[in-house]
Amino acid sequence: MNIKIHSIHFDADEKLLGFIDQKIKKLLQFYDDIIGAEVFLRLEKVQDMENKIVEIKLFIPGNDVFAKKQSKTFEESADDCVEALRKQLNKHKEKIRK
């Protein structure tokens, strides 16, 4: 699986990149046919503490799935995104089986 991570308005450290990479690879347990993923890490310039945004787009045959979450840390946002994508992949698998 090919994973591209883009950090916008800042430079992400290796620890964060490794964390996100590991989380996305865990999605292979739920759906084997993932071709690749594109991740965007955004840092919004707002007064609110919840200014870390993670967007993940998974490329799968026939359809792509997308999730966008915002929270206080990139790790929390990534966790939320991966959980949302896991649910979408399960729904997609159910559709294919029918």
C-alpha positions as MATLAB code, in Angstrom:
seq = 'MNIKIHSIHFDADEKLLGFIDQKIKKLLQFYDDIIGAEVFLRLEKVQDMENKIVEIKLFIPGNDVFAKKQSKTFEESADDCVEALRKQLNKHKEKIRK';
ca = [
       0.000    0.000    0.000;
       1.288    3.425   -0.964;
       0.814    6.084    1.733;
       1.445    9.780    1.036;
       1.414   12.198    3.959;
       1.246   15.961    3.380;
       1.675   18.410    6.247;
       0.271   21.837    5.470;
       1.530   25.010    7.236;
       4.056   23.038    9.357;
       6.642   20.233    9.269;
       5.490   16.969   10.852;
       8.028   15.069   12.944;
       8.995   11.428   12.326;
       7.078   10.218   15.390;
       3.785   11.619   14.065;
       4.416   10.295   10.548;
       5.203    6.833   11.928;
       2.080    6.888   14.098;
      -0.173    7.738   11.141;
       1.541    5.204    8.878;
       1.014    2.466   11.481;
      -2.664    3.387   11.992;
      -3.429    3.300    8.265;
      -1.669   -0.047    7.786;
      -3.918   -1.516   10.502;
      -6.876   -0.892    8.171;
      -5.562   -3.744    6.002;
      -6.892   -6.115    8.677;
     -10.420   -5.016    7.800;
     -10.075   -4.678    4.020;
      -7.303   -6.326    1.972;
      -7.744   -4.445   -1.305;
      -6.611   -0.978   -0.199;
      -4.459    0.429   -3.015;
      -3.151    3.491   -1.223;
      -3.851    6.391    1.066;
      -3.379   10.131    0.985;
      -3.193   11.995    4.290;
      -3.388   15.754    4.816;
      -2.362   17.244    8.157;
      -3.557   20.818    8.620;
      -2.888   23.301   11.356;
      -5.655   25.907   11.409;
      -4.796   29.355   12.694;
      -7.699   29.805   15.056;
      -7.959   30.674   18.741;
      -9.658   27.377   19.514;
      -7.422   24.621   20.917;
      -9.013   22.083   18.568;
      -7.085   23.295   15.534;
      -5.423   20.051   14.318;
      -7.176   18.596   11.271;
      -6.473   15.223    9.686;
      -7.976   14.197    6.339;
      -7.467   10.670    5.036;
      -8.520    9.417    1.626;
      -8.247    5.675    1.017;
      -8.076    4.397   -2.535;
      -9.952    1.127   -2.966;
     -11.163   -0.578   -6.167;
     -14.409    0.899   -7.425;
     -14.734    3.611   -4.813;
     -12.637    5.827   -2.556;
     -13.438    6.457    1.109;
     -12.714    9.700    2.920;
     -12.700   10.953    6.499;
     -11.904   14.349    8.031;
     -11.613   14.952   11.757;
     -10.551   17.862   13.950;
      -9.323   17.768   17.560;
      -6.657   18.976   20.005;
      -3.902   16.635   18.760;
      -3.031   15.103   15.411;
      -2.924   11.659   17.030;
      -6.496   11.998   18.297;
      -7.676   13.272   14.912;
      -5.901   10.401   13.134;
      -7.487    7.865   15.529;
     -10.944    9.304   14.822;
     -10.323    9.261   11.057;
      -9.112    5.670   11.051;
     -12.130    4.585   13.093;
     -14.496    6.351   10.658;
     -12.711    4.729    7.702;
     -12.910    1.298    9.349;
     -16.696    1.673    9.578;
     -16.902    2.788    5.945;
     -14.774   -0.178    4.821;
     -17.019   -2.598    6.705;
     -20.100   -1.097    5.023;
     -18.348   -1.336    1.652;
     -17.540   -5.016    2.239;
     -21.176   -5.708    3.113;
     -22.320   -4.094   -0.151;
     -19.888   -6.221   -2.155;
     -21.092   -9.448   -0.516;
     -24.741   -8.784   -1.473;
];
